[in-house]
Amino acid sequence: MTDTRIRRLSGEDGIALVIAVVLMAFMLALGLGAMTFVDGQSKLTASQRQRETAFNVSEAALNAQITQISHHWSGMNGQNPDGSTNAVVGFMPCPGGAFCPSASELTTLVPGADSNVAITWKTNVYDNSGSLDGYFADSRIGTQCGCDANNDGRVWVRAEATVRGHTRVIVSLVQEQTQAESVPHAALITGALTIENNGQHNGPIIQSNGGIVAVRCTVPATAGSGGPAESGSTPCMGQPLGRAPTQTTTAWNSLLNNQISGFQSHVEGYSSAPVFTQDQITRFINTAKAESTYYTGCPGSLAGNVVVVDTTGNCSYTGNVTWNSVADPGFLIFLNANSTLTLGGTTVFNGVIYHANMGVPPTLGSAPQSSASLITTSGNTLINGGVIIDGPGRMDAGESGLNIRFDDHGYDAVKSLAAAGIIQNSWREIQPGA
């Protein structure tokens, strides 16, 4: 009995099971450890991916907002220089404002598993004035409007996105960009021209300085050689040929050589096609609205880079006032055929004045266009740049002194907003609230 017990105690038949249990426990521990590590790494990867998605959405929102600004630049929060207002207002926070990126567009731009969940995002536009002059931080935001209130062509754009609790914020300073518009550089292009004062002057009424003086009408060749005289009130080119004191072609040429410098190279029968395209007119209108210089009545001031007047009736200005400067000329546009501009006294406009002579509906070349005097200058008023009138509209100039002086530099103002772009080195990520 004793021997049997000893043999049983000294037997090794169950050792394999013990080893197996130990090994399995060790392997289980390793597996659990590996699983915990992998799970941690997966969570870290997911967190990183979500942060990247939030960053990408905020960047997409920033770019989309800049695209909106390119088409709808907001100047001075809808306030015009003369105190009147127009329909353009500052950019409201997005989403929810008038000119906001689309949420569906943003998620389309950033496809992925995390962009299919609920993403919150917002964009804000701030003027770079006051506490935000030169540097942006959330803690520096004051009462800046969502517009270019200081009229320097720059605004801050802030974009924020949150994905599964991860928030990223990107900010950039954005500047409006302009493009020069193609236009013939002329002292005067018009349907017809009347020069009121038929006397001699110490100097010309129109000083072309090498710029063309062109009319769309044609002076009847026989009017100065016994044929029917031109109408005294509606001459084609300056003075009515065939009537005193310009009964003959020789007298007509002599007087107009005194009244228009460079008259020898004047052009008759100029192209009837509009000087600008409809697309250009639309860009000018958008530019004026963006710069808060779009008026639906006669403005108190004609100053501005691009000023558009969309009204009816006559806008008359006199006195001693100067709009713009020789170094910084402006571009003034009257749209409607039933609107006119009268300048008198000693007023000075530096830049180019254009009358689109639009009929109804207000598109280029639409009927009825006007053949009346659409722009009238008198006294010692001076347009220092050029004048363009589309269609058969008439320019009525002259009385006592120089009224139009061609200045090619004045055409530098004939430009429109092309886009908005990020200013180099201003793009950066910031900590929200800091």
DRENLUM-956993 format. One record per residue (C-alpha): chain; residue in one letter; x, y, z; residue number from 0. Coordinates in steps of 0.1 Angstrom, whole numbers, plus 5000, padded with zeros to 4 digits. Example, Ala and Ser with C-alpha at 12.3 -4.5 7.8 and 13.67 -1.06 7.14 Angstrom:
residues 2
['A','A',[5123,4955,5078],0];
['A','S',[5137,4989,5071],1];
***
This chain:
residues 434
['A','M',[5000,5000,5000],0];
['A','T',[5027,5024,5010],1];
['A','D',[5047,5016,4978],2];
['A','T',[5017,5023,4957],3];
['A','R',[5011,5057,4974],4];
['A','I',[5047,5066,4969],5];
['A','R',[5046,5057,4932],6];
['A','R',[5015,5078,4927],7];
['A','L',[5030,5108,4945],8];
['A','S',[5062,5106,4924],9];
['A','G',[5042,5102,4891],10];
['A','E',[5043,5131,4866],11];
['A','D',[5012,5123,4846],12];
['A','G',[4994,5158,4854],13];
['A','I',[5023,5182,4848],14];
['A','A',[5013,5189,4812],15];
['A','L',[4980,5203,4823],16];
['A','V',[4996,5227,4848],17];
['A','I',[5021,5239,4822],18];
['A','A',[4993,5244,4797],19];
['A','V',[4973,5264,4822],20];
['A','V',[5003,5286,4830],21];
['A','L',[5011,5291,4793],22];
['A','M',[4975,5299,4785],23];
['A','A',[4973,5325,4813],24];
['A','F',[5006,5340,4800],25];
['A','M',[4993,5341,4765],26];
['A','L',[4960,5356,4776],27];
['A','A',[4978,5383,4795],28];
['A','L',[4999,5391,4764],29];
['A','G',[4968,5391,4742],30];
['A','L',[4949,5414,4766],31];
['A','G',[4979,5437,4767],32];
['A','A',[4983,5437,4729],33];
['A','M',[4945,5443,4725],34];
['A','T',[4947,5472,4750],35];
['A','F',[4976,5487,4732],36];
['A','V',[4960,5483,4698],37];
['A','D',[4927,5497,4711],38];
['A','G',[4946,5527,4725],39];
['A','Q',[4964,5532,4692],40];
['A','S',[4931,5530,4673],41];
['A','K',[4916,5556,4696],42];
['A','L',[4946,5578,4691],43];
['A','T',[4944,5573,4654],44];
['A','A',[4907,5581,4654],45];
['A','S',[4912,5611,4675],46];
['A','Q',[4940,5623,4652],47];
['A','R',[4917,5616,4622],48];
['A','Q',[4889,5636,4637],49];
['A','R',[4912,5665,4645],50];
['A','E',[4924,5664,4609],51];
['A','T',[4888,5663,4597],52];
['A','A',[4880,5693,4619],53];
['A','F',[4910,5711,4605],54];
['A','N',[4900,5703,4569],55];
['A','V',[4864,5714,4574],56];
['A','S',[4876,5747,4589],57];
['A','E',[4900,5753,4561],58];
['A','A',[4872,5745,4535],59];
['A','A',[4849,5769,4553],60];
['A','L',[4876,5796,4553],61];
['A','N',[4881,5792,4515],62];
['A','A',[4844,5790,4508],63];
['A','Q',[4839,5822,4528],64];
['A','I',[4867,5840,4509],65];
['A','T',[4849,5829,4477],66];
['A','Q',[4817,5846,4489],67];
['A','I',[4837,5877,4498],68];
['A','S',[4852,5877,4463],69];
['A','H',[4817,5881,4448],70];
['A','H',[4802,5903,4476],71];
['A','W',[4828,5924,4491],72];
['A','S',[4812,5945,4519],73];
['A','G',[4824,5980,4523],74];
['A','M',[4816,6004,4552],75];
['A','N',[4787,5982,4563],76];
['A','G',[4764,5996,4537],77];
['A','Q',[4771,6032,4546],78];
['A','N',[4778,6056,4518],79];
['A','P',[4803,6085,4522],80];
['A','D',[4774,6110,4521],81];
['A','G',[4756,6092,4549],82];
['A','S',[4730,6075,4528],83];
['A','T',[4727,6037,4528],84];
['A','N',[4724,6009,4503],85];
['A','A',[4714,5973,4503],86];
['A','V',[4748,5960,4510],87];
['A','V',[4755,5951,4546],88];
['A','G',[4783,5935,4565],89];
['A','F',[4788,5897,4565],90];
['A','M',[4767,5881,4593],91];
['A','P',[4781,5851,4611],92];
['A','C',[4777,5819,4592],93];
['A','P',[4758,5797,4589],94];
['A','G',[4727,5819,4587],95];
['A','G',[4740,5850,4570],96];
['A','A',[4732,5862,4535],97];
['A','F',[4765,5852,4520],98];
['A','C',[4775,5820,4537],99];
['A','P',[4791,5787,4525],100];
['A','S',[4768,5757,4522],101];
['A','A',[4771,5730,4548],102];
['A','S',[4766,5703,4521],103];
['A','E',[4794,5719,4501],104];
['A','L',[4818,5717,4530],105];
['A','T',[4812,5680,4537],106];
['A','T',[4815,5673,4500],107];
['A','L',[4849,5689,4499],108];
['A','V',[4860,5668,4529],109];
['A','P',[4847,5632,4523],110];
['A','G',[4853,5606,4549],111];
['A','A',[4838,5586,4578],112];
['A','D',[4840,5616,4602],113];
['A','S',[4824,5641,4578],114];
['A','N',[4792,5620,4578],115];
['A','V',[4786,5627,4615],116];
['A','A',[4772,5659,4629],117];
['A','I',[4798,5686,4622],118];
['A','T',[4794,5721,4636],119];
['A','W',[4812,5749,4619],120];
['A','K',[4810,5787,4616],121];
['A','T',[4827,5816,4599],122];
['A','N',[4830,5852,4609],123];
['A','V',[4843,5883,4591],124];
['A','Y',[4858,5912,4610],125];
['A','D',[4872,5945,4599],126];
['A','N',[4909,5949,4606],127];
['A','S',[4905,5980,4627],128];
['A','G',[4907,5989,4664],129];
['A','S',[4920,5960,4685],130];
['A','L',[4923,5938,4654],131];
['A','D',[4946,5962,4635],132];
['A','G',[4976,5941,4625],133];
['A','Y',[4970,5910,4646],134];
['A','F',[4940,5887,4652],135];
['A','A',[4931,5867,4684],136];
['A','D',[4898,5858,4698],137];
['A','S',[4905,5877,4729],138];
['A','R',[4911,5909,4709],139];
['A','I',[4877,5909,4691],140];
['A','G',[4858,5941,4699],141];
['A','T',[4830,5958,4681],142];
['A','Q',[4844,5953,4646],143];
['A','C',[4817,5949,4620],144];
['A','G',[4816,5922,4594],145];
['A','C',[4827,5946,4567],146];
['A','D',[4855,5967,4554],147];
['A','A',[4846,5996,4577],148];
['A','N',[4879,6014,4574],149];
['A','N',[4878,6010,4536],150];
['A','D',[4914,5997,4533],151];
['A','G',[4904,5967,4512],152];
['A','R',[4912,5942,4540],153];
['A','V',[4892,5921,4564],154];
['A','W',[4898,5892,4588],155];
['A','V',[4881,5858,4581],156];
['A','R',[4878,5833,4609],157];
['A','A',[4867,5797,4604],158];
['A','E',[4859,5772,4631],159];
['A','A',[4849,5735,4629],160];
['A','T',[4842,5709,4655],161];
['A','V',[4842,5671,4648],162];
['A','R',[4834,5647,4677],163];
['A','G',[4845,5673,4703],164];
['A','H',[4877,5683,4684],165];
['A','T',[4877,5720,4675],166];
['A','R',[4901,5737,4651],167];
['A','V',[4902,5774,4642],168];
['A','I',[4919,5790,4612],169];
['A','V',[4921,5828,4606],170];
['A','S',[4935,5848,4577],171];
['A','L',[4937,5884,4566],172];
['A','V',[4920,5888,4532],173];
['A','Q',[4925,5916,4506],174];
['A','E',[4902,5926,4478],175];
['A','Q',[4919,5924,4443],176];
['A','T',[4910,5946,4413],177];
['A','Q',[4914,5942,4376],178];
['A','A',[4918,5969,4350],179];
['A','E',[4889,5969,4325],180];
['A','S',[4895,5973,4288],181];
['A','V',[4882,6007,4274],182];
['A','P',[4894,6031,4247],183];
['A','H',[4913,6059,4263],184];
['A','A',[4896,6090,4249],185];
['A','A',[4890,6126,4258],186];
['A','L',[4854,6122,4245],187];
['A','I',[4833,6094,4229],188];
['A','T',[4796,6103,4224],189];
['A','G',[4767,6101,4201],190];
['A','A',[4768,6138,4193],191];
['A','L',[4785,6169,4207],192];
['A','T',[4772,6204,4212],193];
['A','I',[4795,6233,4222],194];
['A','E',[4773,6261,4234],195];
['A','N',[4796,6291,4231],196];
['A','N',[4804,6298,4195],197];
['A','G',[4828,6326,4203],198];
['A','Q',[4866,6326,4204],199];
['A','H',[4884,6316,4236],200];
['A','N',[4918,6320,4251],201];
['A','G',[4919,6282,4253],202];
['A','P',[4899,6252,4241],203];
['A','I',[4867,6238,4255],204];
['A','I',[4880,6203,4250],205];
['A','Q',[4917,6196,4253],206];
['A','S',[4924,6162,4238],207];
['A','N',[4961,6159,4246],208];
['A','G',[4964,6131,4221],209];
['A','G',[4932,6113,4232],210];
['A','I',[4905,6108,4206],211];
['A','V',[4875,6129,4203],212];
['A','A',[4848,6108,4186],213];
['A','V',[4811,6111,4177],214];
['A','R',[4788,6084,4163],215];
['A','C',[4769,6108,4141],216];
['A','T',[4782,6121,4108],217];
['A','V',[4783,6158,4098],218];
['A','P',[4765,6162,4064],219];
['A','A',[4791,6171,4039],220];
['A','T',[4768,6194,4019],221];
['A','A',[4757,6215,4049],222];
['A','G',[4787,6238,4044],223];
['A','S',[4784,6241,4007],224];
['A','G',[4749,6253,4001],225];
['A','G',[4730,6222,4013],226];
['A','P',[4705,6221,4042],227];
['A','A',[4721,6234,4073],228];
['A','E',[4724,6214,4105],229];
['A','S',[4699,6220,4133],230];
['A','G',[4711,6248,4156],231];
['A','S',[4701,6229,4186],232];
['A','T',[4713,6194,4177],233];
['A','P',[4746,6196,4157],234];
['A','C',[4766,6165,4152],235];
['A','M',[4801,6178,4160],236];
['A','G',[4803,6208,4182],237];
['A','Q',[4788,6235,4160],238];
['A','P',[4759,6234,4134],239];
['A','L',[4775,6234,4100],240];
['A','G',[4758,6258,4076],241];
['A','R',[4746,6283,4103],242];
['A','A',[4763,6314,4115],243];
['A','P',[4791,6317,4124],244];
['A','T',[4799,6284,4108],245];
['A','Q',[4781,6287,4074],246];
['A','T',[4810,6272,4055],247];
['A','T',[4832,6242,4061],248];
['A','T',[4862,6265,4063],249];
['A','A',[4846,6286,4091],250];
['A','W',[4834,6254,4108],251];
['A','N',[4869,6239,4109],252];
['A','S',[4884,6272,4120],253];
['A','L',[4861,6276,4150],254];
['A','L',[4863,6240,4161],255];
['A','N',[4901,6241,4159],256];
['A','N',[4899,6267,4185],257];
['A','Q',[4874,6249,4207],258];
['A','I',[4888,6214,4204],259];
['A','S',[4926,6209,4206],260];
['A','G',[4934,6181,4182],261];
['A','F',[4902,6187,4162],262];
['A','Q',[4921,6177,4130],263];
['A','S',[4921,6141,4142],264];
['A','H',[4885,6139,4154],265];
['A','V',[4864,6108,4144],266];
['A','E',[4829,6108,4130],267];
['A','G',[4808,6077,4125],268];
['A','Y',[4823,6060,4155],269];
['A','S',[4812,6025,4163],270];
['A','S',[4777,6022,4177],271];
['A','A',[4786,5992,4197],272];
['A','P',[4786,5998,4235],273];
['A','V',[4820,6007,4249],274];
['A','F',[4816,5981,4277],275];
['A','T',[4801,5947,4278],276];
['A','Q',[4772,5937,4300],277];
['A','D',[4796,5916,4321],278];
['A','Q',[4818,5946,4327],279];
['A','I',[4788,5967,4337],280];
['A','T',[4778,5940,4361],281];
['A','R',[4813,5940,4376],282];
['A','F',[4812,5978,4380],283];
['A','I',[4778,5976,4397],284];
['A','N',[4790,5949,4421],285];
['A','T',[4822,5969,4428],286];
['A','A',[4802,6000,4436],287];
['A','K',[4779,5980,4459],288];
['A','A',[4809,5964,4476],289];
['A','E',[4824,5998,4482],290];
['A','S',[4792,6014,4493],291];
['A','T',[4791,6038,4463],292];
['A','Y',[4761,6025,4445],293];
['A','Y',[4732,6051,4446],294];
['A','T',[4696,6049,4437],295];
['A','G',[4693,6087,4439],296];
['A','C',[4716,6116,4432],297];
['A','P',[4745,6112,4456],298];
['A','G',[4757,6140,4477],299];
['A','S',[4793,6134,4465],300];
['A','L',[4806,6120,4432],301];
['A','A',[4839,6109,4449],302];
['A','G',[4849,6072,4449],303];
['A','N',[4869,6046,4431],304];
['A','V',[4838,6033,4412],305];
['A','V',[4805,6053,4417],306];
['A','V',[4773,6040,4401],307];
['A','V',[4742,6061,4399],308];
['A','D',[4710,6042,4392],309];
['A','T',[4684,6068,4392],310];
['A','T',[4661,6089,4370],311];
['A','G',[4660,6127,4364],312];
['A','N',[4688,6152,4365],313];
['A','C',[4716,6152,4390],314];
['A','S',[4730,6187,4391],315];
['A','Y',[4762,6200,4409],316];
['A','T',[4776,6234,4411],317];
['A','G',[4798,6255,4434],318];
['A','N',[4835,6251,4442],319];
['A','V',[4841,6214,4449],320];
['A','T',[4866,6188,4437],321];
['A','W',[4859,6151,4435],322];
['A','N',[4889,6127,4437],323];
['A','S',[4924,6138,4428],324];
['A','V',[4947,6137,4398],325];
['A','A',[4968,6111,4417],326];
['A','D',[4938,6091,4427],327];
['A','P',[4911,6095,4400],328];
['A','G',[4876,6080,4401],329];
['A','F',[4851,6063,4377],330];
['A','L',[4816,6077,4377],331];
['A','I',[4788,6057,4359],332];
['A','F',[4752,6068,4351],333];
['A','L',[4731,6038,4341],334];
['A','N',[4697,6050,4329],335];
['A','A',[4688,6067,4296],336];
['A','N',[4663,6089,4315],337];
['A','S',[4690,6102,4339],338];
['A','T',[4713,6132,4332],339];
['A','L',[4743,6148,4348],340];
['A','T',[4749,6186,4349],341];
['A','L',[4781,6201,4362],342];
['A','G',[4786,6238,4366],343];
['A','G',[4804,6265,4385],344];
['A','T',[4840,6256,4393],345];
['A','T',[4834,6219,4400],346];
['A','V',[4863,6195,4392],347];
['A','F',[4859,6158,4386],348];
['A','N',[4892,6139,4384],349];
['A','G',[4886,6106,4365],350];
['A','V',[4863,6092,4338],351];
['A','I',[4826,6098,4335],352];
['A','Y',[4805,6072,4316],353];
['A','H',[4769,6073,4308],354];
['A','A',[4756,6038,4298],355];
['A','N',[4724,6053,4283],356];
['A','M',[4705,6021,4291],357];
['A','G',[4669,6017,4281],358];
['A','V',[4643,5994,4295],359];
['A','P',[4651,5969,4308],360];
['A','P',[4684,5984,4320],361];
['A','T',[4707,5964,4298],362];
['A','L',[4733,5977,4273],363];
['A','G',[4717,5987,4240],364];
['A','S',[4682,5982,4252],365];
['A','A',[4655,6005,4238],366];
['A','P',[4646,6033,4242],367];
['A','Q',[4680,6049,4244],368];
['A','S',[4682,6087,4246],369];
['A','S',[4695,6112,4220],370];
['A','A',[4692,6141,4245],371];
['A','S',[4720,6158,4263],372];
['A','L',[4729,6133,4289],373];
['A','I',[4760,6151,4303],374];
['A','T',[4762,6189,4304],375];
['A','T',[4791,6210,4315],376];
['A','S',[4791,6248,4318],377];
['A','G',[4810,6276,4334],378];
['A','N',[4845,6267,4345],379];
['A','T',[4837,6231,4355],380];
['A','L',[4865,6207,4345],381];
['A','I',[4865,6169,4339],382];
['A','N',[4901,6159,4341],383];
['A','G',[4902,6125,4325],384];
['A','G',[4876,6117,4299],385];
['A','V',[4839,6113,4291],386];
['A','I',[4821,6084,4274],387];
['A','I',[4784,6083,4264],388];
['A','D',[4770,6052,4248],389];
['A','G',[4744,6052,4221],390];
['A','P',[4731,6084,4205],391];
['A','G',[4733,6104,4237],392];
['A','R',[4747,6139,4235],393];
['A','M',[4775,6157,4253],394];
['A','D',[4767,6194,4259],395];
['A','A',[4798,6214,4267],396];
['A','G',[4812,6249,4269],397];
['A','E',[4804,6284,4279],398];
['A','S',[4834,6302,4293],399];
['A','G',[4864,6278,4297],400];
['A','L',[4880,6244,4295],401];
['A','N',[4854,6217,4304],402];
['A','I',[4872,6185,4294],403];
['A','R',[4909,6178,4296],404];
['A','F',[4921,6143,4286],405];
['A','D',[4943,6127,4312],406];
['A','D',[4953,6092,4304],407];
['A','H',[4960,6086,4341],408];
['A','G',[4923,6091,4348],409];
['A','Y',[4916,6057,4331],410];
['A','D',[4935,6040,4358],411];
['A','A',[4903,6042,4378],412];
['A','V',[4884,6021,4352],413];
['A','K',[4887,5988,4372],414];
['A','S',[4865,5964,4391],415];
['A','L',[4868,5938,4418],416];
['A','A',[4882,5906,4405],417];
['A','A',[4886,5884,4436],418];
['A','A',[4897,5883,4472],419];
['A','G',[4929,5867,4482],420];
['A','I',[4948,5857,4514],421];
['A','I',[4976,5880,4524],422];
['A','Q',[5008,5862,4526],423];
['A','N',[5019,5850,4560],424];
['A','S',[4985,5859,4576],425];
['A','W',[4970,5824,4574],426];
['A','R',[4974,5805,4607],427];
['A','E',[4957,5782,4632],428];
['A','I',[4948,5798,4665],429];
['A','Q',[4936,5784,4698],430];
['A','P',[4898,5791,4702],431];
['A','G',[4891,5817,4728],432];
['A','A',[4928,5826,4733],433];
***
